[in-house]
């Protein structure tokens, strides 16, 4: 069989596959947690397409690779969306305690603590 027809994981495709997965995970986090414009609130399908375009632009993988990569992108996005929803819920709960000045300072410290914990957890995942 010709090396150009072997499929997803041969020769130069192995590093491209690996780098594509890493970029997909980073973009899933970026599009859901960094609030960088309209795509941060886009539908799941819009985000999948945007990530596929980013990967295509960056690495130009074989088109058949996207068939295997698409379910991973969907999984990464669902995970990030769940994490972000939990983060926003904790943030909302923390900001409801702002009636007294001391409570306000405590809430700000709590929000900073949650933000730091969320960023640490996200970095570990990446």
C-alpha distance (Angstrom), angle and dihedral (degrees) to the residues before:
residue distance angle dihedral
X1 . . .
X2 3.78 . .
X3 3.83 115.4 .
X4 3.80 91.0 -127.7
X5 3.82 90.8 58.4
X6 3.79 99.5 46.2
X7 3.77 94.2 102.1
X8 3.73 134.1 -135.7
X9 3.79 110.2 -9.7
X10 3.78 114.6 36.3
X11 3.77 135.1 108.9
X12 3.78 111.0 -33.4
X13 3.83 92.6 4.0
X14 3.83 92.7 73.7
X15 3.82 95.5 68.5
X16 3.80 90.5 39.1
X17 3.81 90.1 52.8
X18 3.79 91.1 49.3
X19 3.82 94.1 46.2
X20 3.80 91.3 45.6
X21 3.81 91.0 55.4
X22 3.80 91.3 49.1
X23 3.81 92.3 49.1
X24 3.81 90.8 47.2
X25 3.80 91.2 53.7
X26 3.80 92.9 47.4
X27 3.81 92.6 47.5
X28 3.81 91.3 48.1
X29 3.79 88.3 56.2
X30 3.79 92.8 43.7
X31 3.79 95.1 49.3
X32 3.80 93.4 49.2
X33 3.79 106.8 33.2
X34 3.77 109.3 28.4
X35 3.82 96.2 56.2
X36 3.80 93.1 -139.3
X37 3.78 99.6 169.0
X38 3.78 136.6 -67.7
X39 3.80 96.2 -22.1
X40 3.83 90.0 64.5
X41 3.80 88.4 70.0
X42 3.79 97.0 34.6
X43 3.76 124.3 121.2
X44 3.77 120.8 -89.8
X45 3.81 91.3 -104.7
X46 3.83 91.8 50.6
X47 3.77 90.4 51.6
X48 3.81 92.2 48.0
X49 3.80 90.7 52.6
X50 3.82 91.8 46.6
X51 3.81 91.5 51.2
X52 3.81 91.5 47.1
X53 3.82 89.0 52.3
X54 3.80 90.6 49.5
X55 3.80 90.6 51.2
X56 3.80 92.0 45.6
X57 3.80 90.7 51.2
X58 3.78 94.7 45.7
X59 3.83 103.6 40.3
X60 3.82 108.3 6.7
X61 3.82 94.4 -142.7
X62 3.78 123.8 -169.8
X63 3.83 109.9 -78.2
X64 3.81 91.4 -121.0
X65 3.79 89.0 61.4
X66 3.81 90.1 68.9
X67 3.80 90.2 63.5
X68 3.82 88.6 63.7
X69 3.80 94.9 35.2
X70 3.83 97.9 51.6
X71 3.85 95.6 71.5
X72 3.82 89.6 48.9
X73 3.81 91.1 50.9
X74 3.80 89.7 50.1
X75 3.82 90.1 50.6
X76 3.82 92.4 48.2
X77 3.81 91.2 49.6
X78 3.79 93.9 48.6
X79 3.79 90.2 49.6
X80 3.81 92.8 49.1
X81 3.81 92.8 45.5
X82 3.80 90.2 52.6
X83 3.80 92.1 48.4
X84 3.78 91.8 47.7
X85 3.81 92.8 49.2
X86 3.81 90.0 52.0
X87 3.79 90.6 48.3
X88 3.81 92.5 50.6
X89 3.80 91.3 47.6
X90 3.81 91.5 52.7
X91 3.78 89.7 45.9
X92 3.81 91.9 50.5
X93 3.79 91.8 47.7
X94 3.81 90.4 49.7
X95 3.79 94.8 49.6
X96 3.81 93.5 52.4
X97 3.81 89.5 72.7
X98 3.82 96.7 71.0
X99 3.83 101.1 112.6
X100 3.78 99.2 106.0
X101 3.82 126.4 41.8
X102 3.80 92.3 -122.1
X103 3.77 90.6 47.3
X104 3.79 88.9 48.7
X105 3.79 91.8 55.2
X106 3.79 89.9 46.4
X107 3.81 90.6 51.1
X108 3.79 91.8 50.2
X109 3.78 90.5 51.6
X110 3.79 89.7 47.7
X111 3.83 91.5 50.4
X112 3.81 90.5 50.2
X113 3.79 90.0 48.9
X114 3.81 92.2 50.1
X115 3.81 91.5 46.2
X116 3.79 91.6 50.8
X117 3.81 91.6 47.2
X118 3.83 91.7 48.1
X119 3.81 92.2 49.4
X120 3.82 91.2 47.3
X121 3.81 92.1 49.8
X122 3.79 90.9 48.0
X123 3.81 93.0 49.5
X124 3.81 90.0 51.2
X125 3.80 89.5 53.0
X126 3.81 92.1 51.5
